[in-house]
Amino acid sequence: VVLPLQASGGNIDAQLATIDSLITHYDAVSNRRVAFINSKVGKLASQQDMEHRFALMRQALTLYTTFNTDSALAYSDRLTALAQTSGKKELMVQAYIDRAGVLGGAGQLSESGKLLEKIHDMPMNRTLRRDYFGQLYFLYARYAAYNDNGGVNRDYYYEREFAYADSTLSLMASDDPYAPLYKGWKLMRQGQYAQGIRTGENYLAFRPEETIMRSEILYMMSVCSKMSHQEDHELDLLFQAAINDLRLANNNSEVMAILADRLCSRGYIAEAYKLINFGTRMAMQQKNRVRLVVMQNSIGTIQKAYSDKITSQSQHLKMLLGGIGLLVVALFLTLLYILRQQRKLKLSRRKLKHSNAQLATSNTNLNTANEQLATKVEELSRTHTALKEAKDKLELVNDQ
């Protein structure tokens, strides 16, 4: 079950690290995807039964549809030729429906519409009618994507898209693998966002494997989260869908441009720029004009934000360099002041040393004078004693 995660800075950084690693190894993943498709194609040569051969070729076409449109168109031609050879009308209708999907993915919407219109009155069983309405749904979804930025027929295309989605869902069996996706989108359009998310969670709980359907379910849930103002949950679901697409080499990824836009709005400008560029590379590898148009609608905004960030960083760097320059000048002036003070201190020490030497000489002279004075005092004391003795004798004589 996919649970809401708080898209904290740490979680975003961890998810971005995963995406960065997957982008680095994307060529290896693509090569494995090609090898897997070739393993399916390799079974065609040994398959003699017409219907089994037709089914294998459809699998190859479906696998290439989300990887490389040119290869998908080539297999569509082979599928159509095989259907014509079989003489079975239901195979012919199926081949036309599949080809319409490939043409729509390649951006040839007019050709896709004409082909679907061509088979409108052909007899179809319930399964073929479901696939037919499903391709009409995707056709108008792509028309809506082309006109999403204010095209004059935008509302009409959305109205037709939703109508054919409901028609497709009505023809699906309860265990149809695509039923949860169509049901989730219908709940989203009805404003039942929590139910739409719950439908996706129920699907993922029982189908944990990495498939393109998983990415589509995660994208549907992300839209429901956005509409219910759960921005952190929306971002986490977009991360999960993008990671799943990169692991599958799904060049038909719906979420790369949207995830890049959300990251840009949160200040991850460089990461968004890298993501939108790689998403463009995936769309070019698939040769999907619709995806390229969607990418271009976002890349301008992200490029401007990236350019503004570079300009801001450049201005900040200039201010920083200016500050460093002022600091260098201040340090130079401080060094000059210190050197000047050191010279003054050295001169003062020299004068003090000279004064100390003179003081030492004076102390020596003073000590000598003190010693001489002490000698004189001692002599004077002896003289005084002699005089007293003489006086005493004189007084005695005088008395006599």
N, C-alpha and C positions, 0 to 999 in steps of 0.2 A: 504494500500500500504506500502511495506517495503521501507523505505527511508534510504539513507546512514547516518550512525551515526559516529561521530568522536569517535574512541575508545580511549578516554582519560583514564588516570589512574583512575579517579573517576568513569567513566562508567564501566570500567573493574571490579573495586572493587564491584560495585553495582550488576553486572551480576554474579560475583563469589558468592556473598552473596545469591543470589536467587538459584543458583545451589547447594550451600552448604545446604540450607534449604530443597531443594527437595531431595537431597541424604539422609538427616537425616530421612525424612518421606517416603522414597522409598518403604519400606515394606508395609506401609499402602496403598500406591498407587497400589502396586502389588496385594494386597488382593482384592482391589476394581476391578481390572482388572479380576481376577479369578472369582469374583462374577458375573461380567457382562457376561463373557463367559459361566458360568454355567447357567445363565438365558436364554441364547440362546440354550444351550444344553437341558435344561429342556423342551423345546417345542417339542423336537424330539419324546418323548414318546407318545404325543397326536396326532402326525401327521401321518396319514395313507396314504396320497397320496404319491406315490413313488417319483415323481419329486420334490414336496415340501420338502419332507424328505431329498432328495439328496441336495437341495439348502441350507437347514439349516445346514446340516453336512459340506458342503463346507464353510459356514460362520464360523463355529467353527474351522475348520482346518485352515482357513486364519488367524483367531484371534490368534490361538496358534503358527502359523508359526513364528511370530515375538516375541513370549513370551517364549515358551518351545517346543523345537524340538521333544522331546520324546512324548509329548501329541499330537503334530501335526502328527507324524508318526502313532500313535495309531488311530487317526481319519482318516488318509489316508488309513489304512487297512480297517476300517469300510466302508469308501467311496467306495473303490475298491470292497469289498464284495457286497455292495448294488448295484453297477453298474452291477456286474456279475449276480446278482439275477434278475435285471430288464430285462436283455437280450437286452438292447438298446446299440448299438455300440457307439453312440455319448456320452452317459454317461460313457462308458468304456474309451473312448479316453480322456474325461475330467478328469476322475479319475487318469489316468496315467500321464497326464500333471501336475496335482496338486501334485501328489506323487513325480514326478521328481523335482519339485520346493522345496519340503520339504527335499528330499535327498541332493540336492545341498546346501541348507542352513545348513544342518548337516555336510557338508564337504565331503560327499560321492559322489564326482564329477563323478567318473567312473561309479557308479551305476546309477546316474542320466542320464549320457550320453547314457548308454545302453538302458535305458527305453525310452528315446526320440527317439533313433534310431529304437526301436521296433515298434513305432507307426508312423514312417515316412511315410509309404505307406498306412496307414489307411485313409479311406475317412473322410474328415473334411469340415465343412462349414467355412465361412469366420471368424466367431468368434473363432472357435476352432483353425483355422490356425493362427490367431493372437496370441492366448494364447500359441500355440506351438512355434512360433518364439520368443515370449516373454521369454519363459523358456530357449530357446537356447541362447538368449541374456544374461540372468542372469547366465547361466552355464559358458559361456566364460568370463563373467565379473569376476566370482569367480576364474577361472583359471588364469586370468590376475592378480588378486589380490595376488594369491599365488606366482606368478613369477615377481612381480613388482620390486623387488630389483635385477634385472639382470638375470632372468631366460632365458635359451636359446630360449624358445618358446614365450617369452613375446610379441614380435611384432605380431606374428601370432595370439595369443589369442586376442590381442586388435583389430586386423583387423577383426576377426570373430565376436567379440562383437559388433563392430560398424556396420558391415554388417547386422547382425540379428536385431539390434536396428532399422535400417532404414527399414527393411522388416516389422517389427512389426508396425512401424508408418504408413507405406503405407496401412496397413489393418485396421487402426483405423478410426472410424467415427469422424467427426468434433467435435461432442459433447462427445466423449469418455473421461471419467474422467482422464485417464492417458496421453491423447494427449499432454497437455501442458508440461508435464515432458519430454516425448520423443522428442518433438519439441525443448525444451530448450537445451537438451543434443546435439541434432544435430546442433543447432546454435553454441554451444560451440565448437564442433569439426570443424566447418567451420570457426572459428575465429571471429564469429559475437557475441562478448561477450555482448555488450550493448543490442542487441536484445534478447539475452538469458535472461538477467536480467529483461528486460521489460516484457517478456513472463511470467516469474515467478511473477512479481509484479501484472500483470493483473489477474493471477489466484488467488493470495492471497487477492486481493481487493474484490473479489466476494465470497470468501470462507474463512472467518475469523476463522472458527471452528478449534479446535485442532484435527488433524488427522495425521496418519503416512504419508499420501501423502504430508501434509504441510512440514514435516521434509525433505522429499525427494526433494521438490521444493526448500526449503531454502538451502539445500546442493548443488543442481545444481547451484543456484545463487552464492553461495560462491566460487565455482570453476571458474565461469565466472569472478567474481570480482578479484580473484587471478590472472587469466590469463591477466586481464587488469590492473594489478598492483595497485589495490585498496585494500591494505592490511587492512586498518581500517574497510572498509565495509565488507571485507571477514570475519574478526574476529567477527564483530557484527552478521552477518548471521549465523556463526557457533554457537555462543552463543544462538541465537534464536532457532536453530534446536535442540541443546542439551537440552535446557530447555523444548521444546515441547516433546522430546523423554522421558525425565524424568517424565513429567506430565502424559504421556500415558503408562508408564512402558514398553516402546519399547526397549526390550533387543537387538533388531537387529539394534541398532543405528550405523550409518555410521560415525558420526562426532566426537565421544568421543576421539578417538585416534588423529584425526587431530587437534581438539581444544586443546588437551593437548600439542601437538607438537608446536602449535603457541604460547601458553602461555609460554612454556619453552623458546622459542626463544626470548621472551620479558622480560625474567627475573623472571617470576612467577613460580619458580622451584617447590616449595612445593605444590602449587595449581595444577600444571600440574601432579605432582606425585600422588596426591590424585585422580585426575580425571582419569588418565590412570589405576590406580588400580581399581576404581569403574567400569570403562568401561570393564575391564577384568572380574570383577564379573558378570556384565550383560551378557557378552558373554558366560561365564561358566553356568549361570543360563539358558540361551537359549540352551546351548550345541551346539554353532555355531563355528565349527572349523575354518571357513574362517575368522570370526571376531577375533578369538583368534590369528591367524597367523598375522593379521594386527596389533593387539595390541602388539604382541611380537616384531614386526619390529620397533615399537616406544618406547616400554618400556625400551629397553636397553639404548637408547640415553638419555631418561629422567632420568632413574636410575643413569646413570653416572653423568649427570648434577646435580642431587640431591645429590649424593655422594660427588661430587666436592664442592658443596655449603656447605655441612656439614663439609667437611675437611677445607674449607676456613674459615667457622665460627669458627671451633675449633682452627685454627691457630690464627685467630683474637682474640679469647677469651684468648689464651695463651699469646699473646702480651699484651692484656688488663690487664691480671692478673700480667704479668711482670711489666707493667707500674704502676699498683696499688701497687705492692711490693716495687718498687723504691720510690713511693710517700709515703708509710708507713715509709720507712727508713728515707726519707727526713723529714717527720713530726716528727719522733722520735728524730732525730738530732736537729731539730728546738726546740722541747720541752726541750731537755737537755740544749740547749743554753739559752732558756728563763728562765729555772730554775736557771741556773748559774748566769744570769744577775739579777734575782730576789734576789739571795743571796747577790750579790755585792751591789745591791740597798739597801737591808735591813741593811747591814753593814755600808754603807755610811750614811744611815739615823740615825743609832745608834751613829756614830761618830759626825754627825752634831748636834744631840740632846745634846751630851756631850759638844761639843764646844759651843753650845748656852747657856748651863747651866753655863759654865765657863765665857762666855761673860756677862751673866746676873750678876754674882758675881762681875766681874770686874767693870761693870757699877755701881753697888751699892757702891763699894768701892770708885769709882771715884766721885760719887755724894756726898759721905761723905767727901772726901778730898776737894771737891769744896766748900762744906758748911763751913768746917774749915778754908779754905783759905779766904772765904768771911768774916768770923768773924775776922780773923787776919788783913785783909785789913781795915776793919771798925775800929778796935782798932788802927791800924797804922795811920789812917786818923785823929782819935781823938788826938792821940799823936802829930801828925804834927801840928794840929790846936793849941794845947796847947803851943808847942814850938814857934810857930809864935807869939802867944800872949806874951809869955815870952820875946821873942826877941824885940817885939815892946816896951814892958815896959823897957827893958834894954837900948834900944836906947834912950828912953825918959829920963831915969835916967842919961845916959851919956851926953845927951844934957844939962840937968840941971846942 
